[in-house]
Amino acid sequence: MKPIHSVLAAVLTFIGCAGHSFAASADTSAAAAPSATAAPAWTMSRDRVTAILDSNRAILSPQGVDEKVKLHIDGIDQWISIRGKDRRNPVLLFLHGGPASPAMPESYTFQTPWEDYFTVVQWDQRGAGKTYAANTEQAMAPGMSVRGMTDDAAQVVQYLRQRFGKRKIFLLGHSWGSVLGVELAQRHPDWFYAYISVGQVVNGHANEAEGYAFALREAIAHHNQEAVKELKAIAPYPGKALTIDRVGVRSKWEMYYGGLAWGRTNYQFDVDAEELSPDYSRQDLDAIDKGSLFSLNHLLKPLLDVDFDHVTHFGCPVLVFVGAHDYTTPHQLAETWFGHIRAPSKRLVVFADSAHMMMQEQPGRFLMHLVDDALPLARAAGDAAPAEVERTR
């Protein structure tokens, strides 16, 4: 489960979003001493920052694609972003976490190099981000279930297969998105070169129990009386009735001790990146918070009820990416689950210096494994990526 955003700060005690103006100063005088109260030499608006970022990652190749597309799926409008340097490359659909924590706004921090090898699709799920902003809650509510959102995902996949003339695509599920990923890979294994599991939710109840135990263990070891008091106050955890308040306490301290991003005590780095997103307007950013609360009210219990302990037979290859320090979706559960998987091929990759946010914590290694471990599966299926021409002297 990826953290909930700032609208729930009072509940989940996450830090709110950063400001919308950014300042920097420079002084070329060797003798100059900056005043503690001096005003910045210049300021830059959010619009200017996002324009620079967008220009920097511009896709200019003749075969490239850079589009945002509104699809009408099951009665509502749902938004996707499609980016890649060569539309002949394999398609990779990213199923984001949360529920309702879209990856599109921060994807510019890790995705651009992927676009050399894949046509990457970010989808704002029902209740999330741009899709939340485009619809009423009343219209979205009937499909706010694991089954309903898996149906949505299936229609996105069908659109992509038809749009790009592909028999198969890659399916990547992160955190909550891994719930939809397993469900979809089980239904339609013939649609996928591989299911790429990242921060897998294996068993919702065990997931929460392990994350809580980690946080309490760390709090006791560090003599953090505030944390110990708050965590013991919600015991036994998760119990039979898991509330947003109780999840918030567990999440707060599990994150503080690096179970979300290793070595970090909070999620501000990601929130700040979203604030600068070249893919999101101010209205879109505001919709993340509202969508998070709406989605959790519908999906918290279904998330706790997830049980893939015995869902281990796959008709497509499976790659499982695990952060060695992940306690948001505890790594040991995913590693044990991997041991029982039966698939045409499978591979476990453990990121030694990551927790839950592997693609941001170790972006180079993440890309390397996508290229070395995933891409050959497309070639093996007879859908080779365009040959790269290297010029040497």
LUMGUGU-510467 format. One line per 8 residues: number of its first residue (from 1); their letters; for each residue x negated, y negated, z of C-alpha. Coordinates in Angstrom, 1 decimal, decimal comma, always signed. Each point is the difference from the previous one (the first is absolute). Example, Ala and Ser with C-alpha at 12.3 -4.5 7.8 and 13.67 -1.06 7.14 Angstrom:
1) AS) -12,3/+4,5/+7,8; -1,4/-3,4/-0,7
! end
This chain:
1) MKPIHSVL) +0,0/+0,0/+0,0; -1,5/-3,3/-1,1; +0,4/-2,9/+2,4; +3,1/-2,2/-0,1; -0,5/-3,6/-0,8; +0,2/-3,3/+1,9; +3,8/-0,2/+0,3; -0,2/+2,8/+2,5
9) AAVLTFIG) -2,9/-1,6/+1,9; +2,0/-0,4/+3,1; +0,8/+3,7/-0,1; -3,2/+1,5/-1,4; -2,3/-2,7/+1,3; -1,8/-0,3/-3,4; -1,6/-3,3/-0,8; +2,0/-2,3/-2,3
17) CAGHSFAA) -0,9/-1,1/-3,4; -2,8/-2,6/-0,6; +0,7/-3,5/-1,3; +0,5/-0,9/-3,7; -2,8/-2,5/-0,5; -3,6/+0,8/+0,0; -2,9/-2,3/+0,7; -3,8/+0,1/-0,5
25) SADTSAAA) -2,7/-2,5/+0,4; -3,5/-0,4/-1,4; -2,9/-2,4/+0,9; -3,1/-0,2/-2,2; -1,8/-2,3/+2,3; -2,7/+1,9/+2,0; +0,3/-2,5/+2,9; +3,7/+0,0/+0,2
33) APSATAAP) +1,6/+1,4/+3,1; +3,7/+0,8/-0,3; +2,3/-1,6/+2,5; +2,2/+2,2/+2,1; +3,0/-2,1/-1,0; -1,0/-0,8/-3,6; +2,7/+0,6/-2,6; -0,7/+2,6/-2,6
41) AWTMSRDR) -1,7/-1,3/-3,1; +2,7/+1,5/-2,2; +3,1/+2,1/+0,1; +1,4/+2,5/-2,3; +3,7/+0,9/-0,4; +1,3/+3,5/+0,0; +1,0/-0,5/-3,7; -3,5/-0,9/-0,9
49) VTAILDSN) -1,5/+3,0/+1,9; +2,4/+2,5/-1,6; -0,7/-1,5/-3,5; -3,7/+0,5/+0,5; +0,5/+3,6/+1,1; +2,3/+0,7/-2,8; -2,4/-1,5/-2,6; -2,9/+2,1/+1,5
57) RAILSPQG) +1,9/+3,3/-0,5; +1,5/-0,9/-3,3; +0,5/+3,0/-2,4; -1,1/-1,1/-3,4; -0,7/+3,2/-1,8; +2,2/+0,6/-3,1; +1,3/+3,3/+1,4; +0,6/-1,4/+3,4
65) VDEKVKLH) +3,2/-0,5/+1,9; +0,9/-2,5/+2,7; +3,7/-0,2/+0,7; +2,6/-0,3/+2,7; +3,2/+1,9/-1,0; +3,4/+0,0/+1,6; +1,7/+3,4/-0,2; +3,6/+0,6/+0,7
73) IDGIDQWI) +0,1/+3,2/+2,1; +3,0/+1,5/+1,8; +1,9/-3,3/+0,1; -2,8/-2,4/+1,0; -2,9/-1,8/-1,6; -3,4/+1,4/+0,9; -3,3/-1,7/-0,8; -3,2/+1,6/-1,3
81) SIRGKDRR) -3,4/-1,4/-0,9; -2,0/+1,7/-2,8; -3,6/-0,7/-0,5; -2,8/+1,7/-2,0; -2,8/-0,7/-2,5; +1,1/+2,7/-2,4; +3,6/+1,3/-0,2; -1,3/+3,3/-1,4
89) NPVLLFLH) -1,5/+0,7/+3,5; +1,9/+2,2/+2,4; +2,8/-1,7/+2,0; -0,3/+0,0/+3,8; +3,1/-0,9/+2,0; -0,8/-1,3/+3,5; +2,7/+0,7/+2,6; -0,5/-2,5/+2,8
97) GGPASPAM) +0,3/+0,5/+3,7; +2,2/-1,6/+2,7; +2,8/+0,6/-0,4; +0,2/-3,2/-1,9; -3,6/-1,0/+0,0; -0,7/-0,7/-3,7; -3,5/+0,4/-1,2; +0,5/-2,3/-3,0
105) PESYTFQT) -0,9/-3,2/+1,9; -3,4/+1,2/+1,3; -0,8/+2,4/-2,9; -2,3/-2,7/-1,6; -2,5/+0,7/+2,8; -0,6/+3,6/-1,1; +1,8/+0,9/-3,2; -1,8/-2,0/-2,7
113) PWEDYFTV) -2,8/+2,5/-0,6; +2,6/+2,8/-0,2; +1,4/-1,7/-3,1; -3,0/+1,0/-2,0; +1,0/+3,6/+0,3; +3,8/+0,0/+0,7; +3,1/-1,9/-0,9; +0,9/-0,8/+3,6
121) VQWDQRGA) +3,7/-0,5/+1,0; +1,0/-1,6/+3,3; +3,7/+0,5/+0,8; +1,8/-2,1/+2,6; +2,3/+2,6/+1,4; +3,7/-0,5/+1,0; +0,0/-2,4/+2,9; -3,6/-1,2/-0,6
129) GKTYAANT) -1,5/-3,3/-1,2; +1,2/-1,1/-3,5; +2,6/+2,7/-0,1; +1,5/-1,1/+3,3; +0,0/-3,6/-1,2; +1,9/+1,0/-3,2; +2,9/+1,7/+1,7; +2,5/-0,3/+2,9
137) EQAMAPGM) -0,5/+2,3/+2,9; +3,5/+1,3/-0,6; -0,9/+1,1/-3,5; -3,3/+1,7/+1,2; +1,4/+1,8/+3,0; +1,6/+3,1/-1,6; -3,4/+1,2/-1,3; -2,0/-0,7/+3,1
145) SVRGMTDD) -0,9/+3,6/+0,8; -2,8/+2,3/-0,9; +2,1/+1,7/-2,6; +1,3/-3,3/-1,5; -3,4/-1,5/-0,2; -1,5/+3,2/-1,5; +2,7/-0,3/-2,6; -1,1/-3,6/-0,7
153) AAQVVQYL) -3,6/+1,1/-0,3; +1,0/+2,7/-2,5; +1,6/-2,6/-2,2; -3,1/-2,1/+0,2; -2,1/+2,9/-1,1; +2,3/+0,8/-2,9; -0,2/-3,6/-1,2; -3,8/+0,1/+0,1
161) RQRFGKRK) -0,2/+3,3/-1,8; +2,2/-1,3/-2,8; -1,5/-3,4/-0,1; -3,5/+1,2/-0,4; +0,7/+3,2/-1,8; -1,5/+2,2/+2,7; +0,9/+3,6/+0,9; -1,4/-0,5/+3,4
169) IFLLGHSW) -1,3/-2,8/+2,3; -1,9/-0,2/+3,3; +2,1/-0,4/+3,2; -1,7/-1,6/+3,0; +1,9/-0,3/+3,3; -1,3/-2,0/+2,9; +1,4/+0,3/+3,5; +3,8/-0,2/-0,2
177) GSVLGVEL) -0,5/+0,3/-3,8; -1,5/+3,4/+0,6; +3,4/+1,2/+1,2; +1,5/-1,0/-3,3; -3,0/+1,4/-1,8; +0,3/+3,5/+1,5; +3,7/+0,1/-0,7; -0,5/-1,1/-3,6
185) AQRHPDWF) -2,9/+2,3/-0,7; +2,1/+2,9/+1,4; +2,9/-0,9/-2,3; -1,9/-0,6/-3,2; -3,5/+1,4/+0,1; -0,1/+0,1/-3,8; +0,1/-3,8/-0,1; -3,3/-0,5/+1,7
193) YAYISVGQ) -3,7/+0,6/-0,7; -0,4/+0,0/+3,8; +1,6/-1,2/+3,2; -2,5/-2,2/+1,8; +0,8/-0,1/+3,7; -1,5/-3,0/+2,0; +0,8/-0,3/+3,7; +2,4/+2,9/-0,2
201) VVNGHANE) +3,1/+0,1/+2,3; +0,2/+3,7/+0,8; +2,3/+0,2/+3,0; +1,6/-3,2/+1,2; +0,4/+1,1/+3,7; -3,6/+1,4/+0,2; -1,3/-3,1/-1,8; +1,4/-2,3/+2,7
209) AEGYAFAL) -1,1/+2,2/+2,8; -3,6/+0,2/-1,3; -0,2/-3,8/-0,6; +1,3/-0,7/+3,5; -2,4/+2,5/+1,6; -2,9/-1,6/-1,8; +1,0/-3,5/+1,1; +0,5/+1,0/+3,7
217) REAIAHHN) -3,3/+2,0/+0,0; -1,9/-3,0/-1,3; +1,7/-2,4/+2,4; -0,9/+2,1/+3,0; -3,6/+0,4/-1,3; -0,4/-3,7/-0,4; +1,7/-0,8/+3,4; +2,6/-2,1/-1,9
225) QEAVKELK) +2,6/-0,3/+2,7; +2,4/-2,0/-2,1; +0,0/+2,6/-2,7; +0,3/+2,9/+2,5; +3,0/-1,7/+1,7; +1,8/-0,6/-3,3; -0,6/+3,4/-1,4; +1,0/+1,9/+3,1
233) AIAPYPGK) +3,2/-2,1/+0,2; +1,2/+1,7/-3,2; -0,8/+3,5/+1,0; +1,0/+2,7/-0,9; -0,8/-1,0/-3,5; +1,5/+0,2/-2,6; +2,8/+1,7/+1,9; +3,5/+0,5/-1,5
241) ALTIDRVG) +0,9/-3,6/-0,7; -2,8/-1,9/-1,9; +0,7/-3,7/-0,1; -1,8/-2,8/-1,8; -1,1/-1,4/+3,4; -1,6/+3,2/+1,0; -1,7/+0,5/-3,4; -1,3/-3,5/+0,4
249) VRSKWEMY) -1,8/+0,8/+3,2; -1,6/+3,1/-1,4; -1,0/-1,8/-3,2; -1,4/-3,0/+1,8; -2,5/+2,0/+2,0; -0,8/+2,6/-2,6; -0,9/-2,8/-2,3; -2,0/-1,8/+2,7
257) YGGLAWGR) -2,3/+3,0/+0,3; -0,6/+0,4/-3,7; +2,6/+2,6/-0,9; +1,3/-2,1/-2,9; -3,2/-1,6/-1,3; -3,2/+1,3/+1,6; -1,9/-2,6/+2,0; +2,8/-2,5/-0,1
265) TNYQFDVD) +2,4/-0,9/+2,7; +2,8/-1,4/-2,1; +1,4/-0,2/-3,5; -0,7/-3,7/-0,7; -2,4/+0,7/-2,9; +2,8/+1,6/-2,0; +2,6/-2,6/+1,0; -2,4/-2,8/-1,1
273) AEELSPDY) -0,6/+1,8/-3,3; +3,7/+0,2/-0,7; +0,3/-3,8/+0,6; -2,3/-0,6/-2,9; +1,6/+2,6/-2,3; +0,1/-1,0/-3,7; +2,9/+2,4/-0,4; +2,3/-1,4/+2,6
281) SRQDLDAI) +1,8/-3,3/+0,3; +0,8/-1,6/+3,4; +3,5/+1,4/-0,3; -1,4/+3,5/-0,6; -2,2/-0,2/+3,0; +2,9/-1,1/+2,2; +2,0/+3,0/-1,2; -2,6/+2,4/+1,3
289) DKGSLFSL) +0,9/-0,8/+3,6; +3,7/+0,2/-0,5; -0,3/+3,2/-2,0; -2,1/+1,6/+2,7; +2,7/-0,5/+2,7; +2,8/+1,1/-2,4; -1,8/+3,1/-1,1; -1,1/+1,1/+3,5
297) NHLLKPLL) +3,6/-0,1/+1,1; +0,9/+2,5/-2,7; -3,2/+2,1/-0,1; -1,6/+0,3/+3,4; +1,9/+3,1/+1,0; -0,5/+1,7/-3,4; -3,7/-0,7/+0,3; -0,1/+1,6/+3,4
305) DVDFDHVT) +1,9/+3,0/-1,3; -2,6/+0,6/-2,8; -1,4/+3,6/+0,3; -2,3/+1,2/-2,8; -1,8/+2,5/+2,2; +1,2/+2,8/-2,3; +0,3/-2,0/-3,2; -3,3/+1,2/-1,3
313) HFGCPVLV) +0,7/+1,6/-3,4; -0,5/-2,4/-2,9; +0,4/+0,5/-3,7; -2,6/-2,7/-0,8; -3,5/-0,7/+1,2; -0,3/-1,8/+3,3; -2,7/-2,4/+1,2; +0,2/-0,9/+3,7
321) FVGAHDYT) -1,9/-3,2/+1,0; -0,5/-0,3/+3,8; -1,5/-2,8/+2,1; -2,3/+1,6/+2,7; +1,3/-2,6/+2,6; +3,6/-0,1/-1,1; +2,5/+0,2/+2,9; +2,8/-1,9/-1,8
329) TPHQLAET) +0,6/+3,3/-1,8; -2,4/+2,1/+2,0; -2,7/+1,5/-2,1; -0,1/+3,4/+1,8; +3,7/+0,7/-1,0; -0,8/-0,7/-3,7; -3,2/+2,2/+0,2; +1,9/+2,9/+1,5
337) WFGHIRAP) +2,8/-0,4/-2,6; -2,6/+0,0/-2,8; -1,3/+3,4/+1,2; +3,4/+1,6/-0,7; +0,7/-1,6/-3,4; +0,3/+2,3/-2,9; -0,3/-1,8/-3,4; -1,5/+0,5/-3,4
345) SKRLVVFA) -3,0/-1,9/+1,5; -0,5/-2,0/+3,1; -2,7/-2,2/+1,5; -0,5/-1,7/+3,4; -1,9/-3,3/+0,2; -0,8/-1,4/+3,4; -1,1/-3,7/+0,1; -2,5/-0,2/+2,8
353) DSAHMMMQ) +0,2/-3,7/+0,6; +3,8/-0,5/-0,3; +3,2/+0,4/+1,9; +3,3/-0,5/-1,7; -0,8/-2,6/-2,7; -2,6/+1,9/-1,9; +0,5/-1,8/-3,3; -0,9/-3,3/+1,7
361) EQPGRFLM) -2,5/+1,3/+2,6; -2,1/+2,0/-2,5; +1,1/-1,2/-3,4; -3,1/+1,1/-1,9; +0,2/+3,6/+1,3; +3,8/+0,0/-0,5; -0,5/-0,9/-3,7; -2,8/+2,5/-0,4
369) HLVDDALP) +2,3/+2,8/+1,2; +2,8/-1,1/-2,3; -2,4/+0,1/-3,0; -1,9/+3,2/+1,0; +2,8/+2,1/+1,5; +3,3/-1,3/-1,5; -0,9/-1,1/-3,6; -1,4/+3,3/-1,1
377) LARAAGDA) +3,4/+1,6/+0,7; +1,5/-2,2/-2,8; -2,7/+1,1/-2,3; +0,5/+3,6/+0,9; +3,7/-0,4/-0,9; -1,0/-1,1/-3,5; +0,7/-3,7/+0,6; -3,5/-1,3/+0,0
385) APAEVERT) -0,7/-3,7/+0,7; -1,5/-2,0/-2,8; -3,7/+0,6/-0,4; -2,2/-2,7/+1,4; -2,6/-1,5/-2,3; -3,3/-0,7/+1,6; -2,5/-2,3/-1,6; -3,7/+0,4/+0,9
393) R) -3,2/-1,6/-1,0
! end
